[in-house]
């Protein structure tokens, strides 16, 4: 990101580019301390049931650092402004501990780290986002060494050292390689503060937090990141310093939360009365992934949240699919083996979409299928019944599932170009299941088997009532439309 003039969605003004909208962002200031006193109930305190603390996730000897907990949505709101109506949060995270031996093996790479990210997409026309990347090294010493090397590249010290040492003919390429590294990855202190480096070649910032190298990148979508303009630096430098100091305080907390960031940034727990939002990664469990692909997943996952304007679009849409919100989760299994014996990996993805009632959910299910396989011109011409008649869709019966359709393109594309996907409705929620499984015959990916999709749907049906039960309410859509006078409507779709 970077390069060109950043279109700041939060306004402008002030000597350092401080946006005027920062006067009241609606979130607590992460740099301030709460000194307010809490009222005490004079009555006899109730004895609360003991809460079982979850085991902390460790990567080798170190506590895992969740990127969306190092920099939270409230922090972003305070420092950069609110996410827009189409804004959402995307994460690449770790959910299981790694033993020292496994962590050492997983970090036996060029970067010598496991990377995790949290991206706050502001939902504007320029696709502006803030990405917090946390590269978790084996030790604080390794993370510090990476930051020092970045600073040496930026100051020119590393290039001068290489030029002194390269005296033999034929090794001049080392000088050229170091020059390229310095141009792309060299960092300089921000406003004289050595704790944060600005990396011009990437338009990003780097700090160290315990055993992690933490980088921040803010700006519009760009496939050619480069130096920030002077205006962008005036806006970003003070904010990135605030983030770096905030992260330094957070990592000092031994009880820093490790869970995922928000799956619903607007804070609402329900799409409609009795229809709670679903944490897609809780449903796409290790058991779900293994049922679909036949392989255990890696310890991590990728997830995208609902958009901020989910509640607004629910009232503005004219079709079930235009009224819905969606969030998703993906897991993978890395390929194993070497050379000719290496297998491809496995992937699974679960997309969750919502309706106000089970009846509308059935409509949404059919619209999701048609929307996936037909362009806008043809959507009105085809129905799921047409796809069933063409042998492209087959209904499936699974206990605990209200409706399930399996799409199989073989009747149209032949076996070589076959693709499969499953579409499941449970109550007012609709789930799209896709994935790939390993192939021993070649490096080509294979779709899960029909039985794999059915097994995954069975896991979903068994786990969903425990994770996010749906409470039946008045079935009329009007009853599922509570008034919210404070809500700002949005016509944007993610």
N, C-alpha and C positions, 0 to 999 in steps of 0.2 A: 504494500500500500504506500501511499505517498506519491510524490511527483505531481506537478500541477497544483492548482489551488484547491484546497479542501472546501467543499460546500458544507459549511457547518450548519447543521439542522437546528442548533439551539440558539441562534442569534449571535450578535457581535456587539462590541463596545468595550471601553476601558483600555488602558495603556497596554496591557499584556494580552489583549484579545478576550478578556473575561466576558462571556455572554450575558446579556441583560437578563435572560431567563433564569440565571442562577440565583436571583434574589429569592425565589421561592420555588424550590424543586419538589417539595413534598416529601423529602426523605431526610433522615437524620444526618448531620455532618459527621463523617467518619473521623475527622481530626479533632472533634470536640469530645469532652467527657460529660457524662450525665451526672449532675450533682443534685438532682431533685430528690426530695425525700419521699419515701413511700408510706402511705397511710397504713396503720396497723389495726387490724380488727381486734377490738378489746375482748371479743368472745373467745371461748376455748378453741384453739386451733384443731382442725380436723386431722386425723392421722391418715396421711396419703399412703397408698400402696407403694411399696418399693418398686422403682423403675429399673429394669435390667439394662445396664449400659451395654451398647453393642461393642464387640471387640474392635480395637483399633486396627486399621489396615496398615501393614508395614511392608516396605520394599527393602528387603535385606534388613539392615540394622536401623533403618530410618522410618519415621512415620510418613505415610503418604500425605502429600499436600494436594488438596482438591482445588483446582484453579478457580472455580466459581465461589469458593469459600475464602480464598485469598483476596479476591476482589468481587464483592457481592453486587447484586442489582441495585441495592440502596447506595452503595459507593458510586456506581456509575451514574445514577440519577443525580446525586449531589455534585459530582465533579464535572460531568459532561452534559447532563440534562436527561430528560425522560426519553425512553424509547417511544417512537411514534406508533400510530395505530397498527402498522404492519410489522412492528418490531418483534423480535423473538430471540431466544437464547439457544446457541448450539454448543455442545460439549463433547470433548473426547476425554474419557475418564478411566480410572482404574477402580475396580470394585472388590478385588480379592488380594489378600496378602501374597507376597512372594518370599520364599525362603532365601537366605543368603546365596545359596548355590544357584537357584533359578534367577534371582535378580542379577547375579554376576553374568550368567549366560545371556540374559536378555539385553544387558548393557555392553556386551562384547561387540560393539559396533563402532563406526567412525565417530559418532557423537558421544559415545560412552554414557548414554543417558536414555531414560524412557520419557517421551514427551507426552504431555497432556495439555489440552487447551480449553478455554472458555471464551466464546465469541458472543458479544452482545451486538446484535444487528439492529440499527436504529429504525429501519423500515422506511427510509426516505428514498427519493428517486435516484440518488447517487449510490445507494446501497452502502451507506456509511456504517462502519462497525468498529468496535474496540475488541481486539483479541489479546487475551492474556495467555501466554504460553509458558508452561512450567516444565523445564527439562530437569528431571530428577536424577542426579548423579549418585555414584556410590558413596561419596563423602563430601563434606563441606570443603575439604582441601581441593578436590577435583573441580568443584563449582567455582572456587576462588581462582584456580589456575586458568580456567576458561575465561573468566572476566579479565584477569591480568593480561592474557594473551590478546584478547580483543582490544584492550587499551594500548598494548605495545604495537599492534598493527595500526591503530589509529594515530599514534604519536610518531610513527615512522621508525621507532627503535628496533622493531623486528627486522625491517627491511635493511637498515644499516648494519645490523648484526650479520645477516645473511650475505650481504655484499662483502663484509670483511672476511667471512669464512670461506666463501666460494673463490678459490684461487686456481683450481684445476680446469683446464679447457674441457668443454663438453658438459659442464654442470651449470651453465648460465641459465638453464631452464628453471632452476630453483629460484633465481632472482625474479624471473618473469612470473612464476607461480605465486611468490610472496607479494609482488606488486598487485596481482589480481585479487589475492585474499584481502589485502589492505583496502583496496578500492571497494570491495563488496562487503567486507565484514569488520573493518576497523572502526573502533569507537572512541569518542572523545567525551570528557566529563561535561555534564550539563550545568551551565551557570557556575562552573568552578566546583561542583559537588562530585567528588570521585565515586560516590555510592551509586551513581546512575550514569550510564554511558549512552550517548546518541550515536547510532550506527547509520551514517548517511546513505550508504549503498543500499540499505533496505528500508530506510525511512522508519526505523524502529528504535526502541530503547531497551537497555539491558541492565539488570541489577542482580545481585546475589542474595538469596534468602536461604540460609542454612546450607543444605546439600543441593540446592536447586539454583539453576540459572533461570531467572524470570524475565521474559521480554514482553513489552507492550507495543502494540501496533494499532494506530487509529487513522482512519481516513476512508475515502470512497473505494469501492471495488476497483482494483487495478491488477493487471497481469504483468505489469512492468514496474515493480516498486523501485523507488529511487529517492534521491535527496528531497527533503521537504523544502518548501519555499520559506522565505523569511516570515511571511504572515503565518504560515502553519507552525513554524517553530515558536513564534510568540504565543500562539494559542496553546500548543502542546507542552512545551517545556515545563511550565509551572504545574500543569496537571499531572504530568508523568512523575515529577518530583513528589507530588502528594501521594500518588499511587505507590511509589517505591518506599516512602516512609511508612505508609499504611501497611504494606506487605511485611516490612521489617518488624513492625509491632505484632502483626498477626502470627508470624512463625514462632514468636517467643511464647505463645500460648500453648501449653502442652495439651490442652483440651480443645484445640481448634477443630471445629466440625469437619468431617471428611465426606459428608454426603453430597449428592448431586445438587446442582443449582435448581432454580424453579422450573417446573414443567408447565406452569400457568403464570406468566409474568404479571397478569392483571390482578392476581391475588385471589380470584374467585375459586372456590372449591368445586362448584357445580356448573355445568353447562346450562342446565335447567333444573327446576325442583325435582329432586330424586334421581338426577342423572349426574353423578360426580365425574370430574375429570379423572383420567386414568394415567398413572405413571407407566408409560409404555415399557420402560426397562424392567419394571417389576413384573410385568406380564411376560415379556420376552426373557424368561429366566434361563439358567443353564439347562434345565430340564427341557424347556421349550426348544432351545437351539439344538440340543442333542436329538430330540424327537424328530425334528425337521431334517437335519443334515447327517445324523449318525455320528457326530463328533462333539467332544466337549469344547466349549468356547474358551478363548483366551480370557485373561482376567479383566479386560477392559470392555468398554462399550462406547458407542456414539449416540447422541440423542439430540433431538430438536424439540423445542417447546412449542406450545400453542402460541399463536400471535397475540399481541396485546389486545386487539380489537375483537376478540372472539365473541364477547357478549354483544357488541354493537352489530356485527354482521348477522347475528342470529335473528335480529328483528328486521334487517334491511333486505336480506336475500329474498329472491322470488322463487327459488327452488331449494330443495333440501341440501344440495351440494354447495350452493352459494351461501347458505345460512350456517354451514358447519364450521367448526374449527378442527385443526389436525395437529397431532404431535406424533413423534416416531422414535424408534430405537433400533439400532443395528448392533449385531455382534458378529465376530468372525473367529475362525480357527486358522492359525497360521499353517502354511504348507510345511511338510516334514520331509526329511530325506535329502540326499544329494544327487546331483547329476541325473542320470537316467532313472534312478529310483525315487526321485522327488515327486511328491504328490501335490496337487493344487490344494488351496485352502478351502474353507467352507464359510459361507456368509448367510446371515438371516436378518430380515428386516420386518418390523411390525409397525404399521401405520394405524393410528386410532382416529376415528372421526365420530361426530356426535350428532344426534337428533334430539328433538324435544320430547318425543314419545316413541314407544316401540313401533307404532304404525308408521310414523314418519321415518323411523329407522329403516323399515323395509324399503321405503321409497329411496332413501339415501343409498342403501346397499346397491340397488339397481342402477342409480345414477353414477355411483362410483365406478361400477364395471363399465358402463357405456362410455363414460368420460375417459377412462384409461385407454380404451382401444379404438375410439373413433374421434375424428377431428370435429370441430364445432359445426361444420356444415352437415355432417352425417349423424350427429347425435340424435336429432329428432326423428330420423328415419328408422332407427333400430331399437329393439327392446331386448331384454334378457331372454324372453321367449324365443325371439329370432335366433339368438346364439345357441339356445338349447336345441332348437330344431336343426341347426347347422352342425350339431355335435361339437361345438366349440366350448360350451359350458355344460356341466353336469351337476345336478343337485346332489348333495351329500347329506346323510343323516348321522348326526353325532349327538350323543346324550349331553344335555346341558346347553346345546347350541340351538338357537331358534331357526336360523337359516344359514346354510353354507352352500356356496357354489365353487366349483373348481373349474378354472379356465385352462384349457389345453389346446394349443394351436395346431396340433398334429394333423387334424382333418383338413386344415387350410395350407399349412406350410410344409407338411411332411416331417418325418422323424428327425432329419438332420438339423432343421431349423426350428425344432419344437421349443416352445416356451410354456411355462406353467405358473400359475398363481392361484391363491385361494382367497375367498372373500367370505367373511363370517359376520353374522349379526347375533349379538346377545343383548336382548332388551333394546335399548335406544342407542347402543354403541356399535359401531361397525369397524371391523378389523381387516386390514389387507395384509396378507402373509406372502412374502417372497423370499427367495434364497438360492444358494448354490451349494452343491456338495462336492467332495473331492472326486477326482478322476484318477484312476491308476493307469489307464490306458494311454493318456496323453495329458498335455497341459491345458486342454480345453476344459472349461467349466461345465458341470452337469447340473441340471435342475433337480431339486428333490423329487423323490418318487411320489406317486399319488398317496401311498400309505404314509409317507413322511408328512405330507400336508394334513392327513387325517389325524395322525398321532399328535402333531403340534396343536391342532384344534382341540383335541381331547385334553391336553395339558392346559390350554387356555380356559376351557370350560370348567376345569377342576380348580384352577387357581384364582380366577377372576372374582368369585363370590367372597373369597377371603381378602383379596387385595383391595377391591373397590366395589362393594355391593351396590346394586341399583335398587332404590326404594320406589315401588309403584306409587304414582299419584294420579290425579284426575287426568284421563287420557286426552282431553281436548287440548290442542295447541295453545288456545287462549289461556288456559289455566297454567300453562308452562311459561307464561310471559310476564313475570313480575315487572312492575314499573320501576324505573331507576332514573329519577330526574337528573341526577348528577352525571349520568353517562354521556360522553361526547360521541355522537355517532360518527361512523367512518364508512365510506363507500369503498375503501380499498380492500382488495383481496391479496392475501400473501401469494 
